[in-house]
Every structure is written in C-alpha cells, then in structure tokens.
Amino acid sequence: MDLIPMKRFLTALLLLSFSGSVHAQAPAPKKPKLILAIVVDQFRYDYLMRFRADYTAGFKRLLEEGAVFDNAHYVHALTVTAIGHSTFLSGATPNVSGIVGNEWYDRDVKQNVTSVFDPATKVIGGVPGGLGSSPRRLLVSTLGDEIRMSGQDSRIIGISIKDRSAILPVGHMADAAYWFEGDSNHWVTSDYYRAQLPAWVEEINASRPNMRAFGAQWFALNAKPDAKPFCTMVAGVEGTRYCGSLEASPWGNEMIEEMAEKALAAEQMGKHPGTDILAVSYSSNDYVGHAMGPDSPEARDISIRTDLLIGKLIETAEKQVGRDQVMVVLTADHGVAPVPEVNQKRKMPGGRMSDTLLATTLQQTLEKKYGAGKWVIGNAGPNPYFNRELIRKYKVSEADVEETAAEAVRALPHIYRVYTADQVRKGRMQADGISAAVTNSFFAGRSGDLYVLPENYYLYDAAGTSHGTPYNYDTHVPVIFMGAGIRKGHYYEKAAPNDIAPTLAAISGVQEPSGSVGRVLQEMWQ
C-alpha cells in the first residue's frame, strides 16, 4: 500500500478507536431514587409538535429539559395497548414476551382471553367474587422485576384506568397494580398482589371520585363564553353529545393523576434504599381518540389537559424526592390513524372495510374446498384462528388451509398483505421492515393463523378510528428522558420504545430485562 494512503488509513482508524472509547466510557447517570414512568395511551409523536404552542407544563418541560428521541418507532406490527405497555419496561417484542394483543384466542381453554386474564385470581376492592388479573401471561421480566431480583428494597406500583396498562409495565414482582373497575366505580387490585386494598385507596374509593364528573360538561380549556361543550356526562341532553363512560372524558385522566399523587405520598415513593418505580398510564386519550380522531378539537384539548396533569405529577414527585433524584421517562403505547372520512376530504387514501365480508370469505372459501364445519373458531381483530379439529378431520395440512385462506383474503379490496403462520415460522417472507415487524409480533401458539394487513389508512372499524398496524402513524411515538445526568436536546437517530428498559436498567445498575431487544441510549448521557 502507498505510504500516504496508509497514513490516512491509520489516522482514521485511530480517530474511530478514540471516539469509540470515549463513547464507551461515558458514565451512566446517577442511580435515581424514583423512576416516574409515564405512558400516554394513543399519543402520536406529532402531537408534541402540532400542539407545541399550547403546552405550558409537563410536555413543555420535557421538550425543553429532556432528551427527546424524535425518530422512535415500535418495531412490532400489531400496535395495540397491551403490547405497547408490555414493551415499555421490558424492552421485549411480542415474539419474546408472549403478549400478542389486547386479547387472543387461547386454544387450551377454547376461548378468547385478555393479556392479563387469570382465572386463578380474584379482584380486590371491586364487585365481590369478580375475577382479578395478573401478569402471568407475560413471559419475560420487567425493569421492576430486575430491581427486585437484584435485592434492592424498593416500591414498584402501576396505575391506570385499564388493568393491562397498570399491570404489564410493572411486571411480576410489583407491590401492586391499581386500575378502575367500571362495575363498582372503584379503584381495585388483584389478590395476585395483596389480600386487601391499602387504607389510602379505600379512602379514595369512599370519596366516590367518579361522581365528581356527574352532570359536568366538557368545554375546551380556552372556550369562549358562548361555546358549546364537547359533551356532557348526563345522557339525553338535547343538542349535546353524551361523553359516554368516565374513561372517555378528561375526568378519567384526572382520577389517574390523583391516584398517582396519593401513591407517591402514602407509599413514600422515592424514600426507600433502592430505586422505586411509579408507572402511570393515562387512558382517556385513547378513548377520546378512538371516538373523535386525531384531528378533532377534542384530541387537541385532552392533549393540553394531559400536559397540565403530567406537569403537576412531575412537580409533586420532585418536591417529595428531590429534583435530582427523579428520573422521568415518557412514551406512548401506539399512535392512531386519521378518521377515514377526514382523510377522504383531504384527498388522501383511506376508507372502511367489512369484517363481515372477511369472515364470510374465510368460511365460504374453506368450506368449498375442504368441507362443511365452523372453520374460524376465534379472532384477534381481523386475524383468524382456524379449527384444527376440522383440519384433522379432513386430513389436510395447517399450512395448506392457511395458504388457501390467505389467497382468498388477498383478493379482497384494500388488502395490502396477508401473512400465514407457516410463512412466518419458516421465514418465507419478503425482506423488508413490515415483514420484520410481523415476525416480531408472532408468537407460535398464541398468534392467529393469518396476519391481515389493510392498505394505509383503511380500517375495519365501523365508526371513529383505530390503530394496530406497522404504518408510521401507529408506530411513531414519543420517547423522552429527563433527570440528573441526562443531556437535554433532540436526538434524531433511529430509536424504539424497546430501548427504554435497557437504558433504565443501565442507569439503575441492574440486569437488563430478560427479553429486551433494545439498546442503551448512551448518547444522551452527560
């Protein structure tokens, strides 16, 4: 090799080696006393930008003082609540965690089950004799589990309106997970965690927090005196939409924030020898978003209200523990598609599809080719589970039945792709990001026999909007860290919510959760 190019090569190699060693030696931030782990259900990344001028509290502070990962996307295909929450503090994808949806068909018990369904548990604090919930279907550890297994004396608590959103982030060894039971209008837990509610939760229930919104009207925060309300909490008011359940209004999020503040004080979060975790998931954004869509004034208003609640919660935590002792991390479990009719007015693609047509096509196709019988015995959204008893009866292979069904569905309008379980298991898929995301979502024995993916912006829902695809509007969510030792700024490298758990594990000085596929976001360390 010529001398001058060789010198350039050696100089470049030395620089790469030096820069790599500096990066590798960057010290982790100081282990915090409290990790405040926040999820906003159905909060697209672009809400941070679209409503930026309206934020004055939590989001504003996180954007100005935190490390903001602007290009964070989920790497699984089925972007729904249970999967997003199970990913949050485990770093695992569904093909490792076993959480393949909000619910799925369980072939052992021959019924649909939720991600936290556990008939061995009883609800505590709710309707007497009611079933509880637990994290037993989660097959991996979480950050909280690793902290506990490291021997630290810590408190780990999850809070949300939804049971899955309270349970899945904190995992197996948490002190408690609390959610709101609509039948009793009480905050409840499960005997998986404890035999009775603590006094502070009973006090909140005794105050009947659900009644605070009774008869109330939801106006925009900046509403003019003559403005009409978005909705009312009393049904039958002429000319005004009924808000529906408490969860589908701003008062649901207010109840969550109240519970979180009470937990901070009553459980002395951040005052224990080890690192405590308070995981809080704001659910009302999801209910409002499904009904009204991301372009609605309601979506904007509840985002602004969530900003205020998060700001209040962060301030309360820092006042109790100390500003330099609290690590805040914020993300969302998924995004959401525009309402199809709104998109059509913008001359954009989109529309509604028929789940009845899908079901009829599957049944008629398989019955015509193989014989009579109920061919689909369960569903997870549009993804079917086929009757294996019939498959054995007609002496055909599962792979053949799947491919026959897939070909029929591919011929339906606005179907982008259909993957069979056999294809995914054997890796017989075109090599691109969507196929990788589908693979990350597939867990043999729990996932459906087909994965049906509509074209961009097409939904099976008859009204409102939804999520659950590997498209950017569903996968792109906020990932923000704020705390001592975190270098504020915007980071545009590719990232994923799966990176949150290993990063927090490194900061906490514990083993990375068992199923984590993420990386440590070391670039934000000071």
Legacy VTK file of the C-alpha trace (Angstrom):
# vtk DataFile Version 3.0
C-alpha trace
ASCII
DATASET POLYDATA
POINTS 526 float
0.000 0.000 0.000
1.231 3.545 -0.795
2.617 5.400 2.247
0.270 8.417 2.215
-2.974 6.401 1.940
-1.648 4.090 4.658
-1.063 7.062 6.992
-4.577 8.350 6.271
-5.994 4.914 6.959
-4.146 4.612 10.280
-5.181 8.138 11.301
-8.833 7.408 10.513
-8.638 4.124 12.395
-7.130 5.877 15.421
-9.852 8.529 15.382
-12.571 5.897 15.181
-10.980 3.976 18.010
-10.614 7.104 20.123
-14.180 8.299 19.552
-15.494 4.830 20.297
-13.554 4.591 23.544
-14.783 7.994 24.685
-18.378 6.963 23.936
-17.907 3.643 25.707
-16.535 5.361 28.826
-19.329 7.909 29.167
-20.530 7.460 32.753
-24.116 6.440 33.372
-26.292 8.993 35.144
-26.553 8.664 38.887
-28.985 5.984 40.010
-32.257 7.775 40.855
-34.378 7.228 43.926
-37.557 7.263 41.843
-38.305 6.403 38.238
-41.520 8.095 37.149
-42.511 6.038 34.093
-45.342 7.669 32.131
-47.357 6.308 29.197
-49.988 8.335 27.385
-52.359 5.915 25.677
-52.748 6.696 21.957
-50.421 9.692 21.798
-48.776 10.142 18.421
-45.346 11.725 18.289
-46.644 14.558 16.113
-48.958 15.713 18.919
-45.819 17.094 20.568
-45.255 19.344 17.551
-48.819 20.080 16.459
-49.900 21.354 19.864
-46.480 22.639 20.988
-47.635 26.242 21.430
-50.424 25.114 23.761
-48.221 23.201 26.194
-47.262 25.054 29.359
-46.411 22.321 31.857
-45.329 18.676 31.554
-44.798 18.277 27.809
-43.262 21.759 27.610
-40.751 20.958 30.300
-39.906 17.527 28.890
-39.335 19.029 25.434
-37.149 21.812 26.808
-35.248 19.960 29.551
-35.319 16.359 28.379
-33.595 14.135 25.848
-36.162 13.830 23.058
-35.801 10.918 20.650
-37.659 12.283 17.657
-37.384 9.171 15.496
-38.655 6.479 17.872
-40.825 3.751 16.345
-42.208 0.476 17.593
-40.644 -2.498 15.829
-43.689 -4.793 16.056
-46.642 -4.801 13.673
-49.697 -5.075 15.926
-49.570 -1.698 17.671
-52.136 -2.032 20.464
-52.334 -1.148 24.153
-51.270 -4.401 25.790
-48.258 -4.871 23.543
-47.089 -1.281 23.937
-47.385 -1.439 27.722
-45.644 -4.813 27.917
-42.796 -3.400 25.808
-42.393 -0.235 27.890
-40.375 -1.586 30.840
-39.407 -4.982 29.445
-37.899 -3.946 26.108
-39.335 -7.161 24.636
-41.195 -7.679 21.389
-44.331 -9.886 21.334
-42.470 -12.828 19.803
-40.466 -12.976 23.041
-42.876 -11.602 25.670
-45.886 -13.693 24.601
-48.146 -10.623 24.761
-49.517 -10.772 21.219
-52.514 -8.462 21.589
-55.046 -6.968 23.935
-56.687 -10.372 23.682
-56.292 -13.530 21.669
-57.826 -16.979 21.271
-56.445 -19.485 23.761
-56.647 -22.961 22.212
-56.179 -24.648 25.599
-59.230 -23.068 27.241
-61.079 -22.627 23.909
-61.996 -19.001 24.437
-60.681 -15.509 23.905
-58.524 -14.307 26.784
-57.115 -10.888 27.596
-53.436 -10.230 28.051
-53.887 -10.191 31.849
-56.680 -12.767 32.158
-56.051 -15.026 35.148
-58.965 -17.115 36.474
-56.855 -18.102 39.473
-57.122 -14.564 40.872
-59.887 -12.518 42.480
-60.447 -8.791 42.286
-59.793 -6.866 45.496
-61.946 -3.832 46.204
-64.429 -4.329 43.388
-67.540 -6.404 42.749
-67.410 -9.312 45.245
-66.346 -12.572 43.628
-65.128 -10.900 40.463
-62.123 -12.197 38.576
-58.834 -10.484 39.115
-55.982 -10.001 36.664
-52.258 -10.696 36.750
-49.035 -10.527 34.710
-48.715 -14.325 34.444
-49.149 -14.308 30.648
-46.115 -12.014 30.369
-43.209 -14.410 29.782
-40.323 -12.014 30.422
-39.021 -9.844 33.239
-39.512 -6.102 33.557
-37.217 -3.428 34.953
-39.076 -3.667 38.262
-38.545 -7.422 38.380
-34.824 -6.972 37.780
-34.588 -4.343 40.514
-36.331 -6.702 42.909
-34.216 -9.698 41.922
-31.075 -7.617 42.484
-32.035 -7.454 46.155
-32.967 -3.779 46.322
-35.542 -2.655 48.882
-37.881 -0.790 46.525
-41.534 0.001 45.903
-42.948 -0.770 42.453
-46.505 0.318 41.632
-48.555 0.618 38.429
-51.651 2.813 37.984
-54.084 3.190 35.079
-57.763 3.061 34.205
-57.091 -0.183 32.283
-55.924 -3.336 34.060
-53.443 -4.270 31.335
-51.948 -0.775 31.392
-51.415 -0.899 35.157
-50.099 -4.472 35.276
-47.862 -5.087 32.272
-45.329 -2.262 32.775
-44.525 -3.229 36.370
-44.417 -6.991 35.854
-44.403 -9.979 38.156
-42.851 -8.752 41.400
-44.575 -5.375 41.807
-46.084 -4.362 45.130
-49.375 -3.586 43.420
-51.131 -2.537 40.252
-54.330 -0.490 40.550
-56.991 0.032 37.893
-60.546 1.380 37.791
-63.388 -1.126 37.706
-66.430 0.315 35.946
-68.924 -2.105 37.516
-68.141 -0.946 41.056
-66.730 2.502 40.230
-63.811 1.626 42.500
-60.074 1.528 42.191
-59.177 -2.148 42.534
-56.283 -4.564 42.506
-55.931 -8.348 42.442
-55.164 -10.909 45.111
-52.151 -11.749 42.983
-50.619 -8.710 44.701
-52.348 -8.337 48.069
-55.281 -9.543 50.152
-56.887 -6.129 50.678
-56.680 -2.571 49.480
-54.436 -0.237 51.454
-56.200 2.420 53.503
-55.282 5.224 51.124
-57.008 3.514 48.183
-60.094 2.779 50.298
-60.235 6.458 51.221
-60.216 7.469 47.558
-62.989 4.970 46.810
-65.036 6.246 49.745
-64.859 9.751 48.260
-66.662 8.442 45.157
-64.323 10.120 42.649
-66.470 9.027 39.709
-69.323 11.235 40.938
-67.249 14.409 40.683
-67.903 14.493 36.961
-71.605 13.618 37.158
-73.613 16.254 35.307
-70.467 18.060 34.207
-69.865 19.391 30.716
-66.566 19.154 28.875
-65.586 22.509 27.426
-62.290 23.314 25.748
-59.822 24.959 28.112
-59.844 28.135 26.015
-63.585 28.036 25.287
-65.399 31.318 24.787
-68.416 32.107 27.000
-70.898 31.186 24.257
-69.086 27.979 23.228
-70.854 24.647 23.167
-69.455 21.770 25.214
-67.755 18.855 23.526
-70.012 16.526 25.509
-71.829 16.133 28.800
-71.718 13.462 31.498
-75.513 13.273 31.558
-77.210 11.333 28.767
-80.159 12.724 26.867
-79.260 16.426 26.887
-80.687 17.777 23.645
-78.105 19.014 21.170
-75.155 17.737 23.210
-73.185 14.541 22.766
-73.057 12.169 25.730
-69.422 11.673 26.722
-70.042 8.005 27.431
-68.031 6.432 30.181
-65.951 8.414 32.639
-62.868 6.967 30.965
-63.808 8.692 27.700
-63.503 12.150 29.210
-60.801 14.320 30.795
-62.067 13.334 34.233
-60.698 9.837 33.736
-57.162 11.205 33.448
-57.742 13.462 36.452
-58.616 10.391 38.517
-55.419 8.677 37.395
-53.301 11.675 38.367
-54.991 11.844 41.774
-54.242 8.157 42.367
-50.635 8.649 41.350
-50.167 11.579 43.735
-51.751 9.624 46.586
-49.488 6.651 45.853
-46.412 8.880 45.917
-47.252 10.166 49.389
-48.816 7.108 51.018
-46.225 4.624 49.761
-43.330 7.043 50.341
-42.146 6.566 46.791
-38.508 7.539 46.396
-37.785 7.183 50.113
-36.557 3.575 50.101
-32.975 2.305 49.920
-33.380 1.061 46.336
-34.853 2.651 43.227
-38.648 2.898 43.295
-40.832 2.809 40.178
-44.192 4.502 39.760
-45.637 3.602 36.351
-48.611 5.754 35.339
-50.658 5.319 32.162
-53.160 7.989 31.102
-56.002 6.115 29.395
-58.567 8.765 28.499
-56.611 9.995 25.474
-57.215 6.598 23.872
-60.968 6.563 24.459
-61.338 10.114 23.142
-59.048 9.433 20.196
-60.948 6.328 19.089
-64.252 8.178 19.131
-63.227 11.534 17.688
-59.945 11.021 15.819
-56.537 12.705 15.928
-57.638 15.799 14.006
-60.529 16.649 16.331
-60.621 19.579 18.762
-61.268 17.004 21.484
-57.931 15.289 20.785
-56.159 18.636 20.983
-57.895 19.641 24.197
-57.247 16.395 26.045
-53.594 16.586 24.978
-53.328 20.054 26.537
-55.055 18.820 29.693
-52.685 15.848 29.853
-49.781 18.285 29.650
-51.084 20.011 32.786
-51.586 16.742 34.671
-48.136 15.414 33.821
-46.561 18.702 34.865
-48.366 18.538 38.200
-47.318 14.926 38.786
-43.653 15.614 37.994
-43.618 18.614 40.327
-45.196 16.573 43.121
-42.645 13.792 42.711
-39.699 16.199 42.658
-40.970 18.056 45.703
-41.174 14.783 47.633
-37.935 13.169 46.473
-35.738 15.972 45.202
-35.356 17.196 41.639
-32.020 15.444 41.122
-33.402 12.136 42.445
-36.258 11.652 39.964
-35.814 10.137 36.513
-38.803 10.789 34.252
-39.406 8.784 31.097
-42.394 9.300 28.810
-43.710 7.362 25.860
-46.968 6.179 24.269
-48.205 2.665 23.602
-49.191 3.411 19.976
-50.397 6.126 17.650
-53.615 6.242 15.637
-54.901 6.558 12.071
-56.895 9.546 10.855
-60.656 9.108 10.662
-61.164 7.771 7.106
-63.820 10.330 6.214
-61.488 13.139 7.327
-58.723 11.735 5.166
-61.033 11.459 2.174
-61.938 15.137 2.448
-58.212 15.881 2.304
-57.981 13.843 -0.937
-55.908 11.285 0.935
-56.329 7.493 0.804
-58.478 5.711 3.339
-61.801 4.061 3.947
-63.725 1.447 5.891
-63.635 -2.282 5.355
-66.122 -5.012 6.208
-65.184 -7.546 8.866
-68.358 -9.414 7.896
-67.059 -9.763 4.335
-63.736 -11.012 5.698
-65.407 -13.623 7.912
-67.777 -14.753 5.149
-64.928 -15.058 2.659
-62.896 -17.236 5.014
-65.798 -19.541 5.871
-67.071 -19.957 2.307
-63.612 -20.493 0.835
-62.571 -23.166 3.308
-65.948 -24.890 3.298
-65.993 -25.038 -0.501
-62.515 -26.532 -0.762
-62.404 -28.852 2.262
-65.919 -29.477 3.597
-68.588 -28.264 5.997
-67.935 -27.038 9.525
-67.085 -23.925 11.509
-63.670 -23.077 10.121
-62.874 -19.954 12.171
-63.100 -20.532 15.930
-61.566 -17.303 17.202
-60.219 -13.921 16.201
-57.793 -11.291 17.350
-59.093 -8.323 15.380
-59.081 -9.362 11.695
-56.639 -12.198 12.358
-58.389 -15.600 12.473
-57.704 -18.849 14.309
-58.669 -21.932 12.308
-60.400 -25.043 13.593
-57.679 -27.674 13.909
-60.193 -30.428 14.646
-61.699 -29.854 11.193
-58.228 -29.763 9.668
-57.506 -33.190 11.152
-60.938 -34.474 10.179
-60.424 -33.628 6.511
-56.789 -34.802 6.634
-55.254 -31.642 5.243
-52.263 -29.688 6.484
-52.499 -26.497 8.513
-50.143 -24.793 6.058
-52.439 -25.665 3.128
-55.521 -24.330 4.922
-53.678 -21.122 5.843
-52.496 -20.514 2.285
-55.941 -21.229 0.827
-57.476 -18.718 3.228
-54.715 -16.181 2.622
-55.187 -16.275 -1.151
-58.899 -15.598 -0.746
-58.309 -12.655 1.592
-55.609 -11.192 -0.650
-58.241 -10.878 -3.372
-60.462 -8.630 -1.224
-60.416 -4.858 -1.752
-57.744 -2.771 0.016
-55.761 -5.681 1.444
-52.058 -4.852 1.374
-50.607 -8.141 2.590
-51.656 -11.388 4.249
-49.085 -13.470 6.082
-49.689 -17.061 7.111
-48.395 -18.520 10.369
-46.476 -21.089 8.374
-44.778 -18.349 6.351
-43.691 -16.511 9.475
-42.450 -19.629 11.265
-40.320 -20.626 8.261
-39.187 -17.101 7.400
-40.640 -17.301 3.869
-41.366 -13.579 3.641
-40.137 -10.707 1.533
-37.267 -8.978 3.282
-38.425 -5.551 4.416
-39.374 -3.649 7.534
-43.020 -4.671 7.529
-42.152 -8.365 7.354
-39.662 -7.871 10.187
-42.362 -6.178 12.268
-44.783 -9.033 11.580
-42.117 -11.537 12.668
-41.571 -9.541 15.856
-45.299 -9.803 16.566
-45.629 -13.552 16.059
-45.617 -15.986 18.999
-46.400 -19.567 17.994
-49.309 -20.964 19.970
-50.790 -17.560 20.740
-50.834 -15.642 17.464
-53.535 -16.134 14.843
-53.136 -18.301 11.742
-53.219 -15.282 9.424
-51.992 -11.723 9.844
-54.207 -9.480 7.699
-52.805 -6.033 6.905
-55.020 -3.479 5.128
-53.637 -0.722 2.954
-52.578 2.534 4.597
-55.447 4.410 6.256
-58.045 1.630 5.823
-59.878 0.367 8.915
-62.254 -2.417 9.880
-63.980 -0.153 12.421
-67.497 0.998 11.545
-67.043 4.422 13.171
-64.322 6.597 14.632
-60.772 5.410 14.139
-58.249 2.887 15.402
-54.649 1.633 15.312
-52.795 -1.651 15.137
-50.619 -1.519 12.014
-46.873 -1.166 11.304
-47.502 2.128 9.493
-45.809 5.271 10.804
-48.971 6.884 12.133
-49.304 3.908 14.516
-45.625 3.225 15.322
-44.146 6.717 15.781
-44.403 7.723 19.442
-42.565 9.991 21.897
-39.567 8.697 23.822
-38.274 11.309 26.270
-35.976 11.057 29.298
-35.473 13.816 31.863
-33.367 13.776 35.008
-29.940 14.270 36.504
-27.161 13.219 34.146
-29.363 13.384 31.040
-28.143 15.719 28.291
-31.120 17.647 27.004
-31.707 18.046 23.309
-33.225 16.378 20.267
-31.801 13.077 19.041
-32.688 12.009 15.526
-31.003 8.616 15.443
-33.331 5.663 14.950
-34.677 4.525 18.321
-37.520 2.429 19.712
-39.566 2.252 22.907
-37.768 -1.090 23.361
-34.679 0.989 24.223
-36.279 2.431 27.362
-35.952 -0.649 29.580
-32.271 -1.452 28.882
-31.389 2.226 29.289
-33.133 2.444 32.667
-31.536 -0.851 33.694
-28.084 0.576 32.954
-28.899 3.730 34.911
-30.301 1.665 37.813
-27.326 -0.670 37.854
-29.310 -3.870 37.318
-29.523 -6.677 34.783
-31.223 -5.847 31.504
-34.734 -7.386 31.433
-34.673 -10.943 30.116
-36.451 -10.411 26.787
-35.160 -6.951 25.930
-34.178 -6.382 22.296
-33.381 -2.681 22.703
-30.149 -0.759 23.046
-28.847 1.585 25.748
-29.423 5.197 24.671
-25.984 6.209 25.856
-25.747 9.186 23.544
-27.903 11.235 25.938
-25.621 10.703 28.946
-23.692 13.758 30.059
LINES 1 527
526 0 1 2 3 4 5 6 7 8 9 10 11 12 13 14 15 16 17 18 19 20 21 22 23 24 25 26 27 28 29 30 31 32 33 34 35 36 37 38 39 40 41 42 43 44 45 46 47 48 49 50 51 52 53 54 55 56 57 58 59 60 61 62 63 64 65 66 67 68 69 70 71 72 73 74 75 76 77 78 79 80 81 82 83 84 85 86 87 88 89 90 91 92 93 94 95 96 97 98 99 100 101 102 103 104 105 106 107 108 109 110 111 112 113 114 115 116 117 118 119 120 121 122 123 124 125 126 127 128 129 130 131 132 133 134 135 136 137 138 139 140 141 142 143 144 145 146 147 148 149 150 151 152 153 154 155 156 157 158 159 160 161 162 163 164 165 166 167 168 169 170 171 172 173 174 175 176 177 178 179 180 181 182 183 184 185 186 187 188 189 190 191 192 193 194 195 196 197 198 199 200 201 202 203 204 205 206 207 208 209 210 211 212 213 214 215 216 217 218 219 220 221 222 223 224 225 226 227 228 229 230 231 232 233 234 235 236 237 238 239 240 241 242 243 244 245 246 247 248 249 250 251 252 253 254 255 256 257 258 259 260 261 262 263 264 265 266 267 268 269 270 271 272 273 274 275 276 277 278 279 280 281 282 283 284 285 286 287 288 289 290 291 292 293 294 295 296 297 298 299 300 301 302 303 304 305 306 307 308 309 310 311 312 313 314 315 316 317 318 319 320 321 322 323 324 325 326 327 328 329 330 331 332 333 334 335 336 337 338 339 340 341 342 343 344 345 346 347 348 349 350 351 352 353 354 355 356 357 358 359 360 361 362 363 364 365 366 367 368 369 370 371 372 373 374 375 376 377 378 379 380 381 382 383 384 385 386 387 388 389 390 391 392 393 394 395 396 397 398 399 400 401 402 403 404 405 406 407 408 409 410 411 412 413 414 415 416 417 418 419 420 421 422 423 424 425 426 427 428 429 430 431 432 433 434 435 436 437 438 439 440 441 442 443 444 445 446 447 448 449 450 451 452 453 454 455 456 457 458 459 460 461 462 463 464 465 466 467 468 469 470 471 472 473 474 475 476 477 478 479 480 481 482 483 484 485 486 487 488 489 490 491 492 493 494 495 496 497 498 499 500 501 502 503 504 505 506 507 508 509 510 511 512 513 514 515 516 517 518 519 520 521 522 523 524 525
